[in-house]
Amino acid sequence: MENGENDIRMQYERHTDVMHVDLAEPKPDARVHAIEVGHWVGFKGRVIARVGDDGELFGLTIMEFTSVKRTLHFRYKAFAWKQTLLLVVHAILAGLALGEMRHHCPVPA
């Protein structure tokens, strides 16, 4: 995300109601861990972060996205859902920067 929000790619799968948010492409030899981070942003069990060994956030997978989007709209009425989703991304980045990732057992993706 160093180059700004233009690097964020979002892909919605309507048939599974899953939103994939891609922030960075991991290097071919990178180890990527899938960590449940939904509890950091109020969606326990519905947000999975893809994180490298060094704490770099590669992306998010948001399950039950329609429900998450509706909740975001009601909580943050002033923002469009894409802008609010950026707040979620920044909250997760802050948690990773503060070392919250160490409290979870990473599962290789």
DAZIHU-V417333 format. One record per backbone hydrogen bond with DSSP energy under -0.5 kcal/mol. NH is the residue of the N-H (numbers start at 1). CO is the residue of the C=O. If there is no record, write none. Layout:
BEGIN
[[NH;CO] [NH;CO]]
END
This chain:
BEGIN
[[4;1] [7;4] [8;5] [9;22] [11;20] [13;18] [14;12] [16;13] [17;13] [18;13] [19;62] [20;11] [21;19] [21;60] [22;9] [22;20] [23;21] [23;58] [24;58] [26;24] [30;27] [32;30] [33;51] [34;107] [35;33] [35;49] [37;35] [37;47] [38;47] [40;37] [41;37] [41;38] [43;38] [46;43] [47;43] [48;61] [49;35] [50;59] [51;33] [51;49] [52;56] [53;31] [55;52] [58;50] [58;56] [59;50] [60;21] [61;48] [62;19] [63;46] [63;61] [64;17] [65;17] [67;64] [68;64] [69;65] [70;66] [71;67] [72;68] [73;69] [74;70] [75;71] [76;72] [79;76] [84;80] [85;81] [86;82] [87;83] [88;84] [89;85] [90;86] [91;87] [92;88] [93;89] [94;90] [95;91] [96;92] [97;93] [98;94] [99;96] [100;95] [102;99] [103;100] [104;101] [106;104] [107;34] [108;106] [109;32]]
END
